[in-house]
Amino acid sequence: MLAKLIRNTWWRFIATALSSVLFGLISVSLVALINEIINSDQAGRSEQFIWFAVLACLGVSLQLASKLLAEQLSQQSQATVRREVAEHVIGAQFSHVEAQGAGKIKSCLTEHSLKVAEFFQSLPNILSNAMVVLGSFVYMAWLDWQVFLFALLTLVLGSVGYSLANANAFRKVTEAAKIQDTLYDQFDAIYAGAKELKLHRKKRETFFQDVIGSTITLLQKRRVQGASMYHYAASWGGFSVFAFIGGALFYLSAPGADSGKVMSGFALLFLYMLTPLEVMLAAIPKAAAAKASANTIATLTKDMALMPSSNEAMNDFNQLTLTDISHGYYHEQSDEVFALTPINLTLRKGELVYLVGGNGSGKTTFAKLLCGLFEAQQGQVLVDGQAVQSAQFDDYRQLFSTVFSDFYLFDRVLGCQGKALEEKGNALIRKLNLHHKVAIKDGAFTTQKLSQGQRKRLALVVAYMEDRPFYIFDEWAADQDPVFKDVFYRELLPELSAQGKTVLVITHDDKYFGLADRLLKMDNGCLSEPASTAPAESSAQQTALA
């Protein structure tokens, strides 16, 4: 992921790196020049002061340029990560998105993307300070090659100790990134489960102490462990530097050594190198955290297969047939694989079909399978006798408008712009008695501060405006008052059927069963059509289970 971001922003990355490197080299040159000025005679200082002024102005300019470029690079990288993750999630298979979960996706869009951006923001500090350290060693070699060899040996020993601590720290940081994904799910539970937590004190206390509290504590522990390892590594590096300082000064202060210029040069370098070393070592944990976050983002996108892309759509049908369709998934509550047994079903244009059955019988899973959100593990879907291939499922899904029980209502009507459609939507809003609270204006709802039942009515309005040939309503009437239930079953559904729309209604409202053209029943994954409810002329369309 980091390598890909660097490739996508290569010119800004190179400009940032180059300006940072040059600033680091100029900084070391200034230290060397200061040492030369201290040890030179009066005659040569005028020219040296001119060089000092030139290098200082150039260094400040390069430092400013590197920071401005790094800020642009940081924001661009974060925007790129968020855009790519959002695009990938939107374009991925629905079942794969469900498997990843909202917590991990939100974590990648927020904190993980921020950590990647922070790496690019800290890039000038890492590079410029690395050049300061490297340039200092080069100047040391020029001053005294024996001391330089001692410095090199110290650097190797310090690096070995630092690398061992760094590897352990990276494991802790990576584990912390995974714990954070879990914590985001639990953050959602604070709001989504607010009613249940308020009504049950013991449940509230257990959730706070044993669930979210323990996760927060574990995340804190892992991050502290990771940071502590980095601090241990930095301390070891600092100890190595001071050991080098002591050894070098002891060597240079030996009797008879003509080392005034060398000692002053090393003294200046030692003082100047300490801060760059600390800054560089402090930046390494951010780089490690960015790598861990980038790996998490890469894993997320890798585990979600994209839907085949297509610019086409199926606009209508006369007959839709499911042949030996089956689908299974792991059911956590029962700790077993729940499966829809092979289903054979034909649905025709303009039919009004009710699907009934107990909770957990597989009605919603069947509806998602029917509209193409889930792909069948076995069997075929045929539209007017033509089998729908895997690459055509996104085209096939364009036949359907749905309102599932766990629907989401966007703040605007997406993909349905136009004055005529807006008037159609507002007319239905009046029919559903919502006109005194909400309206569609300039393609957006004027408010979403509505009850769940009212929001579901708005979702129905959106489905109407989409004007697809097949409608699926999953327990739509469950949150509605009796008046609106009556409007839904006796007016809206027959109107859709009269317009030639095929409608599948998942319902428990048995008082309206007689209004359906067909009644299907789901029982523990088995779909059947009771013979007594099927119209005599549609016996050829009856559902059978293989």
FENPE-V986007 format. One record per residue. RES is the residue in one small letter. PSI is psi as a letter, one per 20 degrees, with the letter a starting at -180 (NA if undefined). NEAR is the number of other ideal C-beta (glycine too) atoms within 8 Angstrom. Layout:
# FENPE-V986007
RES:PSI:NEAR / RES:PSI:NEAR
This chain:
# FENPE-V986007
m:g:10 / l:g:10 / a:h:6 / k:g:7 / l:h:14 / i:g:9 / r:h:7 / n:h:7 / t:k:12 / w:g:8 / w:h:6 / r:h:11 / f:g:12 / i:g:8 / a:g:10 / t:g:16 / a:g:10 / l:g:8 / s:h:14 / s:g:18 / v:g:11 / l:h:9 / f:g:15 / g:g:17 / l:h:10 / i:h:12 / s:g:14 / v:h:15 / s:h:10 / l:g:12 / v:g:13 / a:h:10 / l:h:12 / i:g:10 / n:h:12 / e:g:9 / i:g:11 / i:h:7 / n:j:8 / s:r:8 / d:r:5 / q:h:4 / a:h:5 / g:j:8 / r:h:10 / s:g:7 / e:h:7 / q:h:12 / f:h:9 / i:g:8 / w:h:9 / f:g:12 / a:g:8 / v:g:8 / l:h:12 / a:g:9 / c:g:8 / l:g:9 / g:g:12 / v:g:8 / s:g:8 / l:h:13 / q:g:12 / l:g:8 / a:g:10 / s:h:15 / k:g:9 / l:g:8 / l:h:13 / a:h:15 / e:g:9 / q:g:9 / l:g:15 / s:g:12 / q:h:9 / q:g:10 / s:g:13 / q:g:12 / a:h:8 / t:g:11 / v:g:16 / r:g:10 / r:g:8 / e:g:9 / v:g:15 / a:g:9 / e:h:8 / h:g:12 / v:g:10 / i:h:6 / g:i:8 / a:r:12 / q:p:10 / f:g:9 / s:h:9 / h:h:11 / v:g:11 / e:h:7 / a:h:7 / q:h:10 / g:q:9 / a:h:8 / g:g:14 / k:h:12 / i:g:13 / k:h:9 / s:g:13 / c:h:14 / l:h:10 / t:e:8 / e:g:8 / h:g:15 / s:h:15 / l:g:9 / k:h:13 / v:g:18 / a:h:13 / e:h:12 / f:g:14 / f:h:14 / q:h:10 / s:i:12 / l:g:14 / p:g:15 / n:g:11 / i:g:13 / l:g:14 / s:g:16 / n:h:14 / a:h:10 / m:h:15 / v:g:14 / v:g:12 / l:g:9 / g:h:13 / s:g:13 / f:h:12 / v:g:9 / y:h:13 / m:g:14 / a:h:9 / w:h:5 / l:g:11 / d:o:10 / w:h:6 / q:g:7 / v:h:14 / f:g:12 / l:g:8 / f:h:12 / a:g:12 / l:g:9 / l:g:8 / t:g:13 / l:g:10 / v:g:8 / l:g:9 / g:h:13 / s:h:8 / v:g:8 / g:h:12 / y:g:13 / s:g:8 / l:g:8 / a:h:13 / n:h:13 / a:g:8 / n:g:9 / a:h:17 / f:h:12 / r:g:8 / k:g:13 / v:g:15 / t:g:10 / e:h:9 / a:h:13 / a:h:13 / k:g:9 / i:h:12 / q:h:11 / d:g:13 / t:h:10 / l:h:13 / y:h:13 / d:g:11 / q:h:12 / f:g:10 / d:h:10 / a:h:11 / i:g:10 / y:g:7 / a:h:6 / g:k:9 / a:g:8 / k:g:6 / e:h:8 / l:h:11 / k:h:7 / l:i:5 / h:o:8 / r:g:5 / k:g:6 / k:g:9 / r:g:10 / e:g:8 / t:g:9 / f:g:12 / f:g:9 / q:g:8 / d:h:7 / v:e:11 / i:h:12 / g:g:9 / s:h:9 / t:g:12 / i:g:9 / t:g:8 / l:g:9 / l:g:12 / q:g:8 / k:g:8 / r:h:13 / r:h:11 / v:g:8 / q:g:10 / g:g:14 / a:h:10 / s:g:9 / m:g:13 / y:h:15 / h:h:8 / y:g:9 / a:g:14 / a:h:12 / s:g:8 / w:g:12 / g:g:13 / g:g:11 / f:g:9 / s:g:13 / v:g:14 / f:h:8 / a:g:9 / f:g:11 / i:g:9 / g:g:8 / g:g:10 / a:g:12 / l:h:10 / f:g:8 / y:g:10 / l:h:13 / s:j:8 / a:q:7 / p:p:3 / g:i:4 / a:p:7 / d:n:4 / s:k:9 / g:g:7 / k:h:9 / v:g:11 / m:g:11 / s:h:11 / g:g:13 / f:h:14 / a:g:8 / l:g:11 / l:g:12 / f:g:10 / l:h:7 / y:h:13 / m:h:12 / l:g:10 / t:g:7 / p:h:13 / l:g:13 / e:g:10 / v:g:10 / m:g:13 / l:h:12 / a:h:9 / a:h:12 / i:g:11 / p:h:12 / k:h:12 / a:h:11 / a:g:13 / a:h:13 / a:h:13 / k:g:11 / a:g:14 / s:g:15 / a:h:13 / n:g:10 / t:g:15 / i:g:15 / a:h:9 / t:g:8 / l:g:14 / t:h:10 / k:h:6 / d:i:8 / m:o:13 / a:p:6 / l:q:9 / m:q:9 / p:p:9 / s:q:7 / s:q:9 / n:j:3 / e:r:5 / a:q:6 / m:p:10 / n:i:6 / d:r:7 / f:r:11 / n:h:6 / q:p:11 / l:p:13 / t:p:11 / l:p:13 / t:o:9 / d:l:10 / i:p:16 / s:q:13 / h:p:11 / g:q:8 / y:r:8 / y:p:6 / h:o:9 / e:g:5 / q:g:5 / s:i:6 / d:l:5 / e:r:6 / v:p:7 / f:p:11 / a:p:9 / l:o:13 / t:q:10 / p:p:10 / i:p:15 / n:o:12 / l:p:10 / t:p:10 / l:p:11 / r:q:10 / k:p:10 / g:i:9 / e:q:11 / l:o:14 / v:p:14 / y:p:13 / l:o:14 / v:r:13 / g:r:9 / g:r:5 / n:p:3 / g:j:5 / s:i:10 / g:j:12 / k:g:12 / t:h:10 / t:g:12 / f:g:13 / a:g:15 / k:h:11 / l:g:13 / l:g:9 / c:j:12 / g:j:13 / l:h:8 / f:p:10 / e:p:8 / a:q:11 / q:h:6 / q:q:7 / g:a:11 / q:q:10 / v:p:14 / l:p:12 / v:o:13 / d:l:7 / g:i:6 / q:p:6 / a:p:6 / v:o:11 / q:r:6 / s:g:6 / a:i:6 / q:j:10 / f:h:13 / d:h:11 / d:g:10 / y:h:12 / r:h:10 / q:i:10 / l:i:14 / f:q:11 / s:p:11 / t:q:12 / v:n:12 / f:r:10 / s:h:7 / d:l:4 / f:r:9 / y:p:4 / l:o:10 / f:q:7 / d:i:6 / r:r:7 / v:o:15 / l:p:5 / g:j:5 / c:l:11 / q:q:6 / g:q:6 / k:g:5 / a:g:6 / l:h:11 / e:g:12 / e:h:8 / k:g:10 / g:g:15 / n:h:11 / a:g:8 / l:h:11 / i:g:14 / r:h:9 / k:h:7 / l:j:11 / n:l:7 / l:i:12 / h:h:9 / h:i:4 / k:h:7 / v:q:12 / a:r:8 / i:p:12 / k:p:7 / d:k:3 / g:j:9 / a:q:9 / f:p:12 / t:h:7 / t:q:7 / q:j:9 / k:m:3 / l:r:10 / s:r:6 / q:g:6 / g:h:10 / q:h:11 / r:h:11 / k:h:13 / r:h:12 / l:h:15 / a:h:11 / l:h:15 / v:g:13 / v:g:13 / a:g:12 / y:g:11 / m:h:11 / e:h:9 / d:l:5 / r:r:11 / p:i:10 / f:p:14 / y:p:13 / i:p:16 / f:o:13 / d:o:12 / e:l:9 / w:h:11 / a:i:11 / a:h:7 / d:j:7 / q:q:12 / d:q:6 / p:h:6 / v:g:6 / f:h:13 / k:g:12 / d:g:9 / v:g:11 / f:g:13 / y:h:12 / r:h:9 / e:g:9 / l:g:9 / l:g:13 / p:h:10 / e:g:8 / l:g:11 / s:h:14 / a:h:7 / q:j:6 / g:j:7 / k:p:11 / t:p:14 / v:p:14 / l:p:13 / v:o:13 / i:p:13 / t:q:11 / h:j:6 / d:n:9 / d:i:6 / k:i:4 / y:j:12 / f:h:11 / g:i:4 / l:i:9 / a:q:12 / d:h:8 / r:q:14 / l:o:12 / l:q:13 / k:p:11 / m:p:13 / d:o:9 / n:l:5 / g:i:10 / c:p:8 / l:p:13 / s:r:9 / e:o:12 / p:p:8 / a:h:6 / s:h:4 / t:i:9 / a:p:13 / p:q:6 / a:h:5 / e:i:4 / s:k:10 / s:h:7 / a:i:5 / q:i:10 / q:q:9 / t:p:11 / a:q:5 / l:p:10 / a:NA:7
